[in-house]
Amino acid sequence: MSRMTAHRTARLAAAAASPLLLGLWAAGPAQAHGAPTDPVSRVYACSPDGGADARTAACRAAVAANGTSFAAWDNLRVADVNGRDRQTIPDGKLCSGGLPAYKGLDLARADWPSTRLTPGATLRMTYASTIAHTGTFKLYLTKPGYDPAQPLTWSDLPAQPFAEVKDPPLTNGAYRFAAKLPADRTGRQMLYTIWQNSSTSDTYYSCSDVVFPEAVSQSRPETKAPASARTGPTASASPSPTPASAEPSATATVTADDASAQAAAATPESTPVASATAADSGPSTPMLAAGAATVLVLTGGAALVLHLRRR
Protein backbone atom coordinates (compact mmCIF):
# COMPACT_ATOMS: atom_id res chain seq x y z
CA MET A 1 0.00 0.00 0.00
CA SER A 2 2.93 2.36 0.71
CA ARG A 3 4.25 1.94 -2.88
CA MET A 4 0.78 2.67 -4.26
CA THR A 5 0.51 5.78 -2.08
CA ALA A 6 3.95 7.04 -3.14
CA HIS A 7 3.15 6.40 -6.80
CA ARG A 8 -0.18 8.18 -6.42
CA THR A 9 1.39 11.17 -4.66
CA ALA A 10 4.05 11.57 -7.35
CA ARG A 11 1.46 11.44 -10.10
CA LEU A 12 -0.75 14.01 -8.38
CA ALA A 13 2.20 16.34 -7.90
CA ALA A 14 3.10 16.05 -11.59
CA ALA A 15 -0.48 16.71 -12.61
CA ALA A 16 -0.98 19.63 -10.24
CA ALA A 17 -0.22 22.09 -13.02
CA SER A 18 -2.92 20.71 -15.30
CA PRO A 19 -5.87 23.13 -15.55
CA LEU A 20 -8.14 20.27 -16.55
CA LEU A 21 -7.42 18.28 -13.41
CA LEU A 22 -7.50 21.36 -11.25
CA GLY A 23 -10.95 22.12 -12.63
CA LEU A 24 -12.04 18.58 -11.86
CA TRP A 25 -10.77 18.75 -8.30
CA ALA A 26 -12.36 22.14 -7.65
CA ALA A 27 -15.47 20.37 -6.36
CA GLY A 28 -13.85 19.98 -2.94
CA PRO A 29 -10.63 19.70 -0.93
CA ALA A 30 -7.94 18.04 -3.05
CA GLN A 31 -6.60 16.09 -0.08
CA ALA A 32 -9.83 14.09 0.38
CA HIS A 33 -9.34 10.85 -1.53
CA GLY A 34 -10.68 7.30 -1.40
CA ALA A 35 -12.19 4.31 -3.22
CA PRO A 36 -12.68 0.57 -2.54
CA THR A 37 -9.87 -1.72 -3.61
CA ASP A 38 -11.47 -4.88 -2.16
CA PRO A 39 -14.05 -5.68 -3.40
CA VAL A 40 -12.42 -3.85 -6.26
CA SER A 41 -14.30 -0.82 -7.53
CA ARG A 42 -14.64 -0.03 -11.22
CA VAL A 43 -12.73 3.21 -10.91
CA TYR A 44 -9.75 1.54 -9.22
CA ALA A 45 -9.76 -1.58 -11.42
CA CYS A 46 -9.64 0.55 -14.58
CA SER A 47 -7.05 2.98 -13.27
CA PRO A 48 -3.31 2.80 -14.02
CA ASP A 49 -2.99 1.12 -10.61
CA GLY A 50 -5.48 -1.61 -11.54
CA GLY A 51 -2.92 -4.02 -12.98
CA ALA A 52 -4.40 -6.80 -15.12
CA ASP A 53 -7.92 -5.52 -14.48
CA ALA A 54 -7.11 -2.31 -16.33
CA ARG A 55 -6.42 -4.34 -19.49
CA THR A 56 -9.82 -6.07 -19.57
CA ALA A 57 -12.30 -5.34 -22.35
CA ALA A 58 -14.66 -3.56 -19.96
CA CYS A 59 -11.95 -1.22 -18.67
CA ARG A 60 -10.67 -0.47 -22.16
CA ALA A 61 -14.22 0.39 -23.21
CA ALA A 62 -14.68 2.56 -20.12
CA VAL A 63 -11.50 4.53 -20.80
CA ALA A 64 -12.50 4.96 -24.44
CA ALA A 65 -15.96 6.22 -23.45
CA ASN A 66 -14.38 8.45 -20.84
CA GLY A 67 -11.91 10.02 -23.21
CA THR A 68 -9.17 9.84 -20.59
CA SER A 69 -7.74 7.42 -18.01
CA PHE A 70 -8.93 7.06 -14.44
CA ALA A 71 -5.69 8.30 -12.94
CA ALA A 72 -7.67 10.19 -10.29
CA TRP A 73 -9.39 6.99 -9.10
CA ASP A 74 -9.58 8.30 -5.53
CA ASN A 75 -11.33 11.54 -6.34
CA LEU A 76 -14.84 10.49 -7.42
CA ARG A 77 -16.72 12.82 -5.09
CA VAL A 78 -19.57 15.31 -5.14
CA ALA A 79 -19.78 18.26 -2.78
CA ASP A 80 -22.74 19.41 -0.70
CA VAL A 81 -24.98 16.39 -1.21
CA ASN A 82 -25.81 16.24 2.51
CA GLY A 83 -27.51 12.84 2.33
CA ARG A 84 -29.70 13.73 -0.68
CA ASP A 85 -28.04 11.07 -2.81
CA ARG A 86 -31.16 9.96 -4.71
CA GLN A 87 -32.13 13.53 -5.48
CA THR A 88 -28.62 14.51 -6.59
CA ILE A 89 -27.21 11.56 -8.56
CA PRO A 90 -29.26 10.75 -11.70
CA ASP A 91 -30.41 7.23 -12.59
CA GLY A 92 -27.98 5.50 -14.93
CA LYS A 93 -25.09 7.59 -13.57
CA LEU A 94 -24.65 6.13 -10.11
CA CYS A 95 -21.18 4.71 -10.79
CA SER A 96 -19.84 8.02 -12.09
CA GLY A 97 -21.60 10.07 -9.43
CA GLY A 98 -23.00 12.07 -12.32
CA LEU A 99 -19.53 13.46 -13.07
CA PRO A 100 -18.62 13.69 -16.78
CA ALA A 101 -14.97 12.91 -15.97
CA TYR A 102 -16.03 9.39 -14.88
CA LYS A 103 -18.87 8.69 -17.33
CA GLY A 104 -17.15 5.56 -18.68
CA LEU A 105 -17.92 3.82 -15.38
CA ASP A 106 -21.64 3.85 -16.17
CA LEU A 107 -21.37 1.46 -19.13
CA ALA A 108 -23.97 -1.30 -18.77
CA ARG A 109 -22.15 -4.58 -19.35
CA ALA A 110 -21.65 -7.87 -17.52
CA ASP A 111 -17.87 -8.31 -17.88
CA TRP A 112 -16.50 -5.72 -15.46
CA PRO A 113 -13.70 -6.96 -13.17
CA SER A 114 -15.47 -8.52 -10.20
CA THR A 115 -14.99 -10.07 -6.77
CA ARG A 116 -16.53 -13.38 -5.70
CA LEU A 117 -18.57 -13.30 -2.49
CA THR A 118 -20.62 -15.78 -0.48
CA PRO A 119 -24.27 -15.06 0.44
CA GLY A 120 -24.74 -14.44 4.15
CA ALA A 121 -20.99 -14.38 4.77
CA THR A 122 -18.92 -11.56 6.26
CA LEU A 123 -17.79 -8.91 3.82
CA ARG A 124 -14.38 -7.45 4.61
CA MET A 125 -13.94 -4.18 2.80
CA THR A 126 -10.70 -2.33 2.13
CA TYR A 127 -11.32 1.29 1.23
CA ALA A 128 -8.05 2.96 0.23
CA SER A 129 -7.50 6.56 1.29
CA THR A 130 -4.55 8.90 1.57
CA ILE A 131 -5.91 11.32 4.19
CA ALA A 132 -7.98 10.40 7.25
CA HIS A 133 -11.53 11.76 7.32
CA THR A 134 -14.47 11.13 9.55
CA GLY A 135 -17.71 10.01 7.99
CA THR A 136 -20.16 7.17 7.45
CA PHE A 137 -19.91 4.35 4.93
CA LYS A 138 -23.25 3.07 3.62
CA LEU A 139 -23.25 -0.26 1.81
CA TYR A 140 -25.98 -1.28 -0.63
CA LEU A 141 -26.38 -4.50 -2.61
CA THR A 142 -28.59 -4.60 -5.68
CA LYS A 143 -31.91 -6.37 -5.31
CA PRO A 144 -32.47 -9.96 -6.49
CA GLY A 145 -33.14 -9.89 -10.21
CA TYR A 146 -30.68 -7.09 -10.93
CA ASP A 147 -29.66 -7.04 -14.60
CA PRO A 148 -26.04 -5.91 -15.11
CA ALA A 149 -26.74 -5.37 -18.80
CA GLN A 150 -29.00 -2.43 -17.87
CA PRO A 151 -27.88 0.95 -16.47
CA LEU A 152 -27.80 1.01 -12.68
CA THR A 153 -30.70 2.98 -11.18
CA TRP A 154 -31.78 3.80 -7.66
CA SER A 155 -34.70 1.40 -8.02
CA ASP A 156 -32.14 -1.42 -8.32
CA LEU A 157 -31.02 -0.69 -4.76
CA PRO A 158 -32.98 -1.23 -1.53
CA ALA A 159 -34.21 1.86 0.28
CA GLN A 160 -31.88 1.15 3.19
CA PRO A 161 -28.24 -0.01 3.21
CA PHE A 162 -27.51 -3.48 4.55
CA ALA A 163 -24.70 -1.97 6.65
CA GLU A 164 -23.46 1.39 7.92
CA VAL A 165 -20.01 1.96 9.40
CA LYS A 166 -19.19 5.24 11.11
CA ASP A 167 -15.70 6.67 11.56
CA PRO A 168 -13.54 3.57 11.10
CA PRO A 169 -9.82 4.22 11.67
CA LEU A 170 -7.46 4.78 8.75
CA THR A 171 -4.73 2.14 9.05
CA ASN A 172 -1.86 1.67 6.61
CA GLY A 173 -3.54 3.73 3.93
CA ALA A 174 -7.00 2.19 4.10
CA TYR A 175 -10.21 1.93 6.05
CA ARG A 176 -10.95 -1.72 6.83
CA PHE A 177 -14.28 -2.88 8.20
CA ALA A 178 -16.61 -5.87 8.11
CA ALA A 179 -20.33 -6.30 7.48
CA LYS A 180 -22.66 -9.27 7.11
CA LEU A 181 -23.90 -9.77 3.56
CA PRO A 182 -27.54 -10.50 2.69
CA ALA A 183 -28.16 -14.23 2.25
CA ASP A 184 -30.53 -14.14 -0.73
CA ARG A 185 -28.34 -12.86 -3.56
CA THR A 186 -27.12 -14.97 -6.49
CA GLY A 187 -25.18 -14.32 -9.66
CA ARG A 188 -23.71 -10.94 -10.61
CA GLN A 189 -24.68 -8.03 -8.36
CA MET A 190 -23.50 -4.51 -7.62
CA LEU A 191 -22.05 -3.44 -4.27
CA TYR A 192 -22.71 0.29 -4.12
CA THR A 193 -20.76 2.25 -1.51
CA ILE A 194 -21.54 5.77 -0.38
CA TRP A 195 -19.01 7.48 1.87
CA GLN A 196 -20.47 10.67 3.30
CA ASN A 197 -17.74 12.72 4.92
CA SER A 198 -18.48 14.61 8.11
CA SER A 199 -15.13 16.41 8.19
CA THR A 200 -15.66 17.76 4.65
CA SER A 201 -18.71 18.53 2.52
CA ASP A 202 -17.91 15.67 0.11
CA THR A 203 -19.69 12.40 -0.61
CA TYR A 204 -17.89 9.62 -2.47
CA TYR A 205 -19.61 7.06 -4.69
CA SER A 206 -18.28 3.74 -5.95
CA CYS A 207 -19.45 0.66 -7.82
CA SER A 208 -17.92 -2.75 -7.05
CA ASP A 209 -19.07 -5.60 -9.28
CA VAL A 210 -19.47 -8.80 -7.23
CA VAL A 211 -20.49 -12.34 -8.09
CA PHE A 212 -22.35 -14.80 -5.86
CA PRO A 213 -22.79 -18.52 -6.60
CA GLU A 214 -25.70 -19.16 -8.93
CA ALA A 215 -28.89 -20.57 -7.40
CA VAL A 216 -29.32 -24.34 -7.65
CA SER A 217 -31.67 -25.16 -10.52
CA GLN A 218 -35.21 -25.62 -9.29
CA SER A 219 -35.53 -28.78 -11.39
CA ARG A 220 -32.95 -30.60 -9.28
CA PRO A 221 -34.68 -30.58 -5.91
CA GLU A 222 -37.97 -31.22 -7.66
CA THR A 223 -36.46 -34.29 -9.33
CA LYS A 224 -35.17 -35.68 -6.04
CA ALA A 225 -37.69 -34.67 -3.43
CA PRO A 226 -40.87 -35.37 -5.38
CA ALA A 227 -39.52 -38.75 -6.59
CA SER A 228 -41.47 -40.51 -3.86
CA ALA A 229 -44.47 -38.33 -4.58
CA ARG A 230 -44.38 -39.39 -8.22
CA THR A 231 -43.99 -43.09 -7.44
CA GLY A 232 -46.59 -42.98 -4.70
CA PRO A 233 -49.67 -42.51 -6.90
CA THR A 234 -48.31 -45.03 -9.41
CA ALA A 235 -47.96 -47.66 -6.71
CA SER A 236 -51.43 -46.88 -5.40
CA ALA A 237 -52.99 -47.16 -8.84
CA SER A 238 -51.20 -50.41 -9.65
CA PRO A 239 -53.41 -53.50 -9.13
CA SER A 240 -50.42 -55.58 -8.06
CA PRO A 241 -48.95 -55.08 -4.56
CA THR A 242 -45.62 -53.26 -4.26
CA PRO A 243 -42.82 -55.66 -3.29
CA ALA A 244 -41.43 -55.11 0.20
CA SER A 245 -37.98 -54.65 -1.28
CA ALA A 246 -39.07 -51.84 -3.62
CA GLU A 247 -36.63 -48.91 -3.49
CA PRO A 248 -38.98 -45.97 -2.79
CA SER A 249 -39.32 -46.68 0.92
CA ALA A 250 -41.16 -43.39 1.39
CA THR A 251 -43.89 -44.70 -0.88
CA ALA A 252 -44.07 -47.90 1.14
CA THR A 253 -44.42 -45.86 4.30
CA VAL A 254 -47.14 -43.72 2.82
CA THR A 255 -48.95 -46.84 1.59
CA ALA A 256 -48.72 -48.47 4.99
CA ASP A 257 -50.06 -45.38 6.68
CA ASP A 258 -52.92 -45.19 4.24
CA ALA A 259 -53.77 -48.85 4.92
CA SER A 260 -53.72 -48.24 8.67
CA ALA A 261 -55.97 -45.23 8.23
CA GLN A 262 -58.40 -47.28 6.15
CA ALA A 263 -58.39 -50.07 8.72
CA ALA A 264 -59.06 -47.58 11.49
CA ALA A 265 -61.90 -46.06 9.52
CA ALA A 266 -63.41 -49.49 8.88
CA THR A 267 -63.26 -50.61 12.54
CA PRO A 268 -66.70 -49.26 13.58
CA GLU A 269 -68.32 -51.20 10.74
CA SER A 270 -66.45 -54.42 11.38
CA THR A 271 -67.02 -54.46 15.12
CA PRO A 272 -70.77 -55.10 14.94
CA VAL A 273 -70.13 -57.92 12.47
CA ALA A 274 -67.72 -59.51 14.90
CA SER A 275 -70.27 -59.14 17.72
CA ALA A 276 -72.96 -60.68 15.61
CA THR A 277 -70.72 -63.64 14.84
CA ALA A 278 -69.93 -64.05 18.48
CA ALA A 279 -73.65 -63.88 19.36
CA ASP A 280 -74.52 -66.47 16.77
CA SER A 281 -71.89 -68.89 18.03
CA GLY A 282 -72.55 -68.24 21.72
CA PRO A 283 -75.85 -70.19 22.12
CA SER A 284 -74.31 -73.46 20.94
CA THR A 285 -72.93 -74.17 24.45
CA PRO A 286 -76.28 -73.81 26.30
CA MET A 287 -77.92 -76.07 23.73
CA LEU A 288 -75.37 -78.81 24.46
CA ALA A 289 -75.95 -78.39 28.21
CA ALA A 290 -79.72 -78.60 27.79
CA GLY A 291 -79.39 -81.78 25.75
CA ALA A 292 -77.23 -83.37 28.42
CA ALA A 293 -79.72 -82.43 31.11
CA THR A 294 -82.53 -84.00 29.11
CA VAL A 295 -80.64 -87.27 28.80
CA LEU A 296 -80.02 -87.36 32.53
CA VAL A 297 -83.70 -86.74 33.30
CA LEU A 298 -84.83 -89.50 30.97
CA THR A 299 -82.25 -91.89 32.34
CA GLY A 300 -83.25 -91.09 35.91
CA GLY A 301 -86.96 -91.58 35.08
CA ALA A 302 -86.33 -95.00 33.54
CA ALA A 303 -84.39 -96.12 36.55
CA LEU A 304 -87.21 -95.03 38.85
CA VAL A 305 -89.79 -96.97 36.84
CA LEU A 306 -87.72 -100.18 36.99
CA HIS A 307 -87.30 -99.75 40.73
CA LEU A 308 -91.04 -99.40 41.26
CA ARG A 309 -91.79 -102.45 39.12
CA ARG A 310 -89.47 -104.60 41.22
CA ARG A 311 -91.37 -103.69 44.35
Secondary structure, DSSP 8 states (H G I E B T S, - for coil): -HHHHHHHHHHHHHHTT-HHHHHHHTTS-TT---EEEETB-HHHHTSTTSGGGGGSHHHHHHHHHHTS--TTTT--EEES-TT-HHHHS-TT-TTTTT-GGGGGGG---S-S-EEE--TTSEEEEEEE-SS---EEEEEEE--TT--TTS---GGGS-SS-SEEEES--EETTEEEEEEE--SS--EEEEEEEEEEESSSSEEEEEEEEEEE-----THHHHHHTTHHHHHHHHHHH-SS---TT-S-HHHHHHHHHHHHHHHHHHHHHHHHHHHHHHHHHTTHHHHHHHHHHHHHHHHHHHHHHHHHHH-
